[in-house]
Amino acid sequence: MKHVLSLTTLYPNAVNPRFGTFVARSMEALAKRGDWRVTLVNPLGLPPLALGRYRPLADLPAESIEGGISVHRPHFTLIPRIGARRNAAAIARAALPLVQRIHAETPIDLIDAQFFFPDGPAAAIIAKAMDLPLSIKARGSDISFWGDQGFARAQMLEAAEAATGLLAVSHDLARQMAAMGMNASKITVHYTGLDRDRFRPFEHTQLRSQLSRELGFALPDNAPLLACVGALIERKGQGIAIAALKDIPGARLVLVGKGEDEGRLRALAASEGVADRVFFAGSVDHDLMPLILSAADVMVLPTVAEGLANAWVEALACGTPVVTSDVGGAREIITGDTAGRLVDRNPVAVAAGINAILNAPPPREAVAALTEGFSWDANAAALAAHYERLVGEA
């Protein structure tokens, strides 16, 4: 059995159970195959005084078994807001002794980074020190946002040059990586997975009543229901969805996620006169998410940039069409009117796209069928093949 050590700064834990769940599902599916041993290193950034919201993170166990995977959480010193330039080097310094100890106990065949920044440059330092092949995955904002920051761009390009192979979550993102100066011949497209047992259409007649009780928010059967899934940060575009409600009579909007933009969004809903039609659900239990998506008429996400949003795929799997921006891999998923609409990032265009679907809703079974090629088993099989190729090339 070959051994991959995967480095990721975003991974679920007891404090933030929704962080990077897609990374966990992918690694768990790979481990279940039996041909790759998976060790996960999830570095935690803590300021010199770990107070307030950092205290619970500092108290997490340094090692644990989660989902059948050995997870290690070394600490590195984080300078909030201004320390991004040095994070990759700090992560590498904190993690390298741990990785060397793991390697001595169970030899590692491949170092893997689950995000391009800061994970990629950190993993490149570790892989070089240990003379091991390296894979780095790009997911979206690590390229579209950090790629515009000069220091991060330089670190990412250096890491990409050192890497044995690269992954991208969509063909569009692969093109962006090549345009940055990364070697296109190294890049393999690796689509996200999907829990097909969990994300499927739920059709029972009491679904909205059940959700109304769960959420404490009225979801009438005769009113359009919109779901928006994503962190509450400005670039995700929840403000545009809120402003669009004025042109969608009676519609309710459920925002799933939490983040720094919540206060501004609540004030916007009040100023737009739609506060009684917007519900902030926060981070919801994973079992509740498919119920919300199945109950919704449309999933709306007017985002600035994505690689290939898991929320797009999960909504479609639940039979719910998507209204989103023409960014990233959206065209690879929203391939026609059955899947939804690609619209400009303004309230008028978003409302028009939603109303078009509400006026002619596609059959939910046809929408769900669009995701037949997505599963965590397929994701794991493609990942295993990628890793095998890199180890063979090393």
C-alpha positions as CSV (number, residue, x, y, z in Angstrom):
1,M,0.0,0.0,0.0
2,K,1.4,3.4,-1.0
3,H,1.3,6.3,1.4
4,V,0.3,9.8,0.7
5,L,0.6,12.6,3.2
6,S,-1.9,15.4,2.4
7,L,-1.4,18.9,3.7
8,T,-4.5,21.1,4.0
9,T,-5.2,24.3,6.0
10,L,-9.0,23.8,5.5
11,Y,-10.4,20.6,7.1
12,P,-13.4,20.0,9.4
13,N,-12.9,19.9,13.1
14,A,-15.0,20.0,16.3
15,V,-14.8,23.8,16.3
16,N,-15.6,24.3,12.6
17,P,-17.3,21.1,11.4
18,R,-18.2,22.5,8.0
19,F,-14.7,23.7,7.0
20,G,-13.4,21.8,4.0
21,T,-15.8,18.9,4.3
22,F,-15.2,18.2,0.6
23,V,-11.5,17.6,1.3
24,A,-12.5,15.2,4.1
25,R,-14.9,13.3,1.8
26,S,-12.3,13.0,-1.0
27,M,-9.5,11.7,1.4
28,E,-11.9,9.3,3.1
29,A,-13.0,7.9,-0.2
30,L,-9.4,7.4,-1.3
31,A,-8.5,5.7,2.0
32,K,-11.5,3.3,1.7
33,R,-10.1,2.0,-1.7
34,G,-7.3,0.2,0.2
35,D,-4.5,1.0,-2.3
36,W,-3.4,4.2,-0.6
37,R,-2.7,4.9,3.0
38,V,-3.8,8.5,3.8
39,T,-2.2,10.7,6.5
40,L,-3.7,14.2,6.9
41,V,-1.8,17.2,8.2
42,N,-4.1,20.1,9.0
43,P,-1.9,23.0,10.3
44,L,-3.7,25.4,12.6
45,G,-2.7,29.0,12.6
46,L,-2.7,30.6,16.0
47,P,-1.6,34.1,17.0
48,P,1.1,34.5,19.7
49,L,-1.8,34.8,22.3
50,A,-4.5,32.2,21.4
51,L,-7.4,34.0,22.9
52,G,-11.1,34.5,21.9
53,R,-12.1,32.5,18.9
54,Y,-8.6,30.9,18.6
55,R,-8.7,29.3,22.1
56,P,-11.0,26.4,21.1
57,L,-8.7,25.7,18.1
58,A,-5.6,25.6,20.4
59,D,-7.4,23.0,22.5
60,L,-8.0,20.5,19.7
61,P,-6.1,17.3,20.0
62,A,-2.8,17.2,18.1
63,E,-3.6,13.7,16.7
64,S,-6.8,11.9,16.1
65,I,-8.5,9.3,13.9
66,E,-11.3,10.9,11.9
67,G,-13.3,9.1,9.2
68,G,-10.7,6.3,9.2
69,I,-7.8,8.7,8.6
70,S,-5.0,9.7,10.9
71,V,-5.2,13.5,11.3
72,H,-2.4,15.6,12.7
73,R,-2.8,19.3,13.7
74,P,0.5,21.1,14.3
75,H,0.3,24.7,15.3
76,F,2.1,27.5,13.4
77,T,2.3,31.2,14.4
78,L,-0.3,33.3,12.6
79,I,-0.3,37.1,12.4
80,P,-3.9,37.8,11.6
81,R,-4.6,39.9,8.5
82,I,-1.0,40.9,7.8
83,G,0.9,37.6,8.0
84,A,-0.1,35.9,4.7
85,R,3.3,36.5,3.1
86,R,5.0,34.3,5.7
87,N,2.3,31.7,6.3
88,A,3.7,29.0,3.9
89,A,7.1,29.1,5.4
90,A,5.7,29.1,8.9
91,I,3.5,26.1,8.1
92,A,6.5,24.2,6.6
93,R,8.6,24.9,9.7
94,A,5.9,23.6,12.0
95,A,5.0,20.6,10.0
96,L,8.3,19.3,8.7
97,P,9.5,17.6,11.9
98,L,6.1,15.9,12.2
99,V,6.2,14.7,8.6
100,Q,9.8,13.4,9.1
101,R,8.6,11.5,12.1
102,I,5.7,10.0,10.2
103,H,8.0,9.1,7.3
104,A,10.3,7.3,9.7
105,E,7.4,5.2,11.0
106,T,5.6,4.6,7.7
107,P,7.5,5.7,4.6
108,I,5.7,8.3,2.6
109,D,5.5,8.0,-1.2
110,L,4.0,11.4,-2.1
111,I,3.4,14.8,-0.6
112,D,0.0,16.4,-1.5
113,A,-1.4,19.9,-1.0
114,Q,-5.1,20.4,-1.1
115,F,-5.1,24.1,-1.9
116,F,-2.6,26.2,-3.9
117,F,-2.1,28.8,-1.2
118,P,-0.6,28.7,1.4
119,D,-0.7,24.9,1.3
120,G,1.1,24.5,-2.1
121,P,4.3,26.5,-1.2
122,A,4.4,24.9,2.2
123,A,4.1,21.4,0.8
124,A,6.8,22.3,-1.8
125,I,9.3,23.1,1.0
126,I,8.5,19.9,2.8
127,A,8.7,17.7,-0.4
128,K,12.1,19.3,-1.3
129,A,13.5,18.7,2.1
130,M,12.4,15.0,2.0
131,D,13.1,14.4,-1.7
132,L,9.5,13.2,-2.4
133,P,7.2,13.8,-5.4
134,L,4.6,16.6,-5.0
135,S,1.0,17.1,-6.1
136,I,-0.8,20.5,-5.6
137,K,-4.5,21.1,-6.2
138,A,-6.1,24.4,-7.2
139,R,-9.7,25.0,-6.2
140,G,-10.6,28.5,-7.2
141,S,-10.0,31.5,-5.0
142,D,-6.4,30.2,-4.4
143,I,-5.8,31.1,-8.0
144,S,-8.3,33.9,-8.7
145,F,-7.6,35.8,-5.5
146,W,-4.1,34.9,-4.3
147,G,-2.9,34.9,-7.9
148,D,-3.4,38.7,-8.0
149,Q,-1.2,39.2,-4.9
150,G,2.3,39.5,-6.1
151,F,4.0,37.7,-3.2
152,A,1.6,34.8,-3.3
153,R,1.7,34.5,-7.1
154,A,5.5,34.2,-6.9
155,Q,5.3,31.6,-4.2
156,M,2.7,29.6,-6.1
157,L,4.6,29.7,-9.4
158,E,7.8,28.5,-7.6
159,A,5.8,25.7,-6.0
160,A,4.2,24.7,-9.4
161,E,7.6,24.5,-11.0
162,A,8.8,22.2,-8.2
163,A,5.6,20.0,-8.3
164,T,5.6,16.7,-10.1
165,G,1.9,17.2,-11.0
166,L,-1.0,19.6,-10.5
167,L,-4.7,19.3,-10.2
168,A,-7.5,21.7,-11.1
169,V,-11.2,21.4,-10.2
170,S,-12.3,22.6,-13.7
171,H,-11.0,23.1,-17.2
172,D,-11.5,26.8,-16.8
173,L,-9.3,26.9,-13.7
174,A,-6.7,24.8,-15.5
175,R,-6.6,27.5,-18.2
176,Q,-6.2,30.2,-15.6
177,M,-3.3,28.3,-14.1
178,A,-1.6,28.0,-17.4
179,A,-2.2,31.7,-18.1
180,M,-0.4,32.5,-14.8
181,G,2.6,30.7,-16.1
182,M,2.2,27.2,-14.8
183,N,3.2,24.3,-17.0
184,A,-0.1,23.1,-18.7
185,S,1.3,19.7,-19.3
186,K,1.4,19.1,-15.6
187,I,-2.2,20.0,-15.0
188,T,-5.0,17.3,-14.7
189,V,-8.6,18.3,-14.2
190,H,-10.1,16.6,-11.2
191,Y,-13.8,17.2,-10.6
192,T,-15.3,17.2,-7.2
193,G,-17.2,14.3,-5.8
194,L,-20.8,13.9,-4.5
195,D,-22.4,11.9,-1.7
196,R,-25.1,10.4,-3.9
197,D,-27.0,8.8,-1.0
198,R,-27.3,12.1,0.7
199,F,-27.8,14.6,-2.2
200,R,-30.8,13.5,-4.1
201,P,-34.3,14.8,-4.6
202,F,-36.5,14.6,-1.6
203,E,-40.1,15.0,-2.8
204,H,-42.3,14.4,0.3
205,T,-45.2,16.8,0.7
206,Q,-44.3,17.9,4.3
207,L,-40.7,18.9,3.5
208,R,-41.2,22.7,3.8
209,S,-43.3,22.2,7.0
210,Q,-40.5,20.1,8.4
211,L,-37.9,22.7,7.5
212,S,-40.0,25.6,8.8
213,R,-39.9,23.8,12.2
214,E,-36.2,23.0,12.0
215,L,-35.2,26.5,11.0
216,G,-37.8,28.5,12.8
217,F,-38.6,30.4,9.6
218,A,-41.9,30.2,7.7
219,L,-41.5,28.5,4.3
220,P,-45.0,28.5,2.7
221,D,-45.7,25.9,0.1
222,N,-47.1,28.6,-2.2
223,A,-44.1,30.9,-2.1
224,P,-40.9,30.6,-4.2
225,L,-38.0,29.3,-2.1
226,L,-34.5,30.3,-3.0
227,A,-31.4,28.8,-1.3
228,C,-27.9,30.4,-1.4
229,V,-25.1,28.2,-0.2
230,G,-21.7,29.7,0.6
231,A,-19.6,31.6,3.1
232,L,-21.0,35.0,3.9
233,I,-18.3,37.0,2.3
234,E,-18.8,39.8,-0.2
235,R,-17.4,38.0,-3.3
236,K,-20.1,35.2,-3.0
237,G,-22.8,37.8,-3.9
238,Q,-25.4,37.2,-1.3
239,G,-26.1,40.9,-1.4
240,I,-27.1,40.7,-5.0
241,A,-29.5,37.9,-4.3
242,I,-31.1,39.9,-1.5
243,A,-31.5,42.9,-3.7
244,A,-33.0,40.7,-6.4
245,L,-35.9,39.7,-4.1
246,K,-37.8,42.9,-4.9
247,D,-38.4,41.6,-8.4
248,I,-39.4,38.1,-7.3
249,P,-42.8,38.4,-5.7
250,G,-43.2,36.6,-2.4
251,A,-40.0,34.7,-2.6
252,R,-38.1,33.5,0.5
253,L,-34.3,33.4,0.5
254,V,-32.4,31.1,2.9
255,L,-28.7,31.9,3.2
256,V,-26.7,28.8,4.3
257,G,-23.3,29.7,5.6
258,K,-21.6,32.1,8.0
259,G,-19.0,34.8,7.6
260,E,-17.8,38.3,8.2
261,D,-20.4,39.9,5.8
262,E,-23.4,38.8,7.8
263,G,-23.9,42.2,9.5
264,R,-23.8,44.1,6.2
265,L,-26.2,41.6,4.6
266,R,-28.7,41.9,7.5
267,A,-28.6,45.7,7.1
268,L,-29.1,45.4,3.4
269,A,-32.1,43.1,3.8
270,A,-33.7,45.7,6.1
271,S,-32.9,48.7,3.8
272,E,-34.3,46.8,0.8
273,G,-37.5,46.1,2.7
274,V,-37.1,42.3,2.5
275,A,-35.8,41.4,5.9
276,D,-38.9,39.3,6.7
277,R,-38.2,37.2,3.5
278,V,-34.5,36.5,4.2
279,F,-33.4,33.8,6.7
280,F,-29.8,33.4,7.9
281,A,-29.4,29.7,8.6
282,G,-25.7,29.8,9.5
283,S,-23.8,26.5,9.2
284,V,-26.4,23.7,9.0
285,D,-26.0,20.1,9.8
286,H,-24.9,18.0,6.8
287,D,-28.2,16.0,6.9
288,L,-30.2,19.2,6.7
289,M,-28.5,20.6,3.6
290,P,-30.0,18.2,1.0
291,L,-33.5,18.9,2.5
292,I,-33.0,22.6,2.1
293,L,-31.8,22.2,-1.5
294,S,-34.6,19.8,-2.3
295,A,-37.2,22.1,-0.9
296,A,-35.8,25.1,-2.9
297,D,-37.0,26.1,-6.3
298,V,-33.7,27.6,-7.3
299,M,-30.2,27.7,-5.8
300,V,-28.7,31.2,-6.4
301,L,-25.0,32.1,-6.1
302,P,-24.0,35.4,-7.9
303,T,-20.3,34.7,-7.1
304,V,-17.3,36.7,-8.3
305,A,-15.1,33.6,-8.9
306,E,-15.2,29.9,-8.4
307,G,-13.2,26.9,-9.5
308,L,-16.2,24.6,-9.6
309,A,-18.5,25.2,-6.6
310,N,-19.6,22.0,-4.7
311,A,-22.8,23.9,-4.0
312,W,-23.7,23.9,-7.7
313,V,-23.3,20.1,-8.0
314,E,-25.1,19.4,-4.7
315,A,-28.1,21.6,-5.7
316,L,-28.4,19.9,-9.1
317,A,-28.2,16.5,-7.5
318,C,-31.2,17.5,-5.4
319,G,-33.1,18.4,-8.6
320,T,-32.7,22.1,-8.0
321,P,-31.6,24.3,-10.9
322,V,-28.9,26.9,-10.3
323,V,-28.7,30.6,-11.1
324,T,-25.1,31.7,-10.9
325,S,-22.4,33.9,-12.6
326,D,-20.6,32.8,-15.8
327,V,-17.4,32.2,-13.9
328,G,-14.9,29.4,-13.4
329,G,-16.3,26.0,-14.3
330,A,-19.9,27.1,-14.3
331,R,-20.3,26.4,-18.0
332,E,-19.0,22.9,-17.4
333,I,-22.0,22.3,-15.0
334,I,-24.7,24.7,-16.2
335,T,-24.9,23.3,-19.7
336,G,-28.5,24.3,-20.6
337,D,-31.8,25.6,-19.3
338,T,-32.5,22.3,-17.4
339,A,-29.5,23.0,-15.2
340,G,-30.3,26.7,-14.7
341,R,-29.1,30.1,-15.9
342,L,-25.8,31.9,-16.2
343,V,-26.4,35.6,-15.5
344,D,-24.6,38.9,-15.0
345,R,-23.8,39.9,-11.4
346,N,-26.6,42.4,-10.8
347,P,-30.0,42.2,-9.1
348,V,-32.0,42.7,-12.3
349,A,-30.2,39.9,-14.2
350,V,-30.3,37.5,-11.2
351,A,-34.0,38.2,-10.7
352,A,-34.7,37.6,-14.4
353,G,-32.8,34.3,-14.3
354,I,-34.7,33.1,-11.3
355,N,-38.1,34.2,-12.7
356,A,-37.4,32.4,-15.9
357,I,-36.9,29.1,-14.0
358,L,-39.9,29.7,-11.7
359,N,-42.1,30.3,-14.8
360,A,-40.9,27.1,-16.5
361,P,-39.4,24.7,-13.9
362,P,-37.6,21.7,-15.3
363,P,-38.5,18.2,-14.1
364,R,-36.5,17.6,-10.9
365,E,-35.5,14.1,-12.1
366,A,-34.0,15.6,-15.3
367,V,-32.0,18.1,-13.2
368,A,-30.7,15.5,-10.9
369,A,-29.7,13.3,-13.8
370,L,-27.1,15.9,-14.9
371,T,-24.9,14.9,-12.0
372,E,-24.8,11.1,-12.7
373,G,-21.0,11.3,-13.3
374,F,-20.2,12.7,-9.9
375,S,-19.5,10.5,-6.9
376,W,-16.8,10.3,-4.3
377,D,-15.9,6.9,-5.6
378,A,-15.2,8.3,-9.0
379,N,-13.3,11.2,-7.4
380,A,-11.1,8.8,-5.4
381,A,-10.4,6.6,-8.5
382,A,-9.2,9.6,-10.5
383,L,-7.1,10.8,-7.6
384,A,-5.5,7.4,-7.1
385,A,-4.6,7.2,-10.8
386,H,-3.1,10.7,-10.6
387,Y,-1.0,9.8,-7.6
388,E,0.1,6.5,-9.1
389,R,1.3,8.4,-12.2
390,L,3.3,10.9,-10.2
391,V,5.0,8.2,-8.1
392,G,5.8,6.4,-11.3
393,E,7.4,9.5,-12.8
394,A,9.4,10.3,-9.7
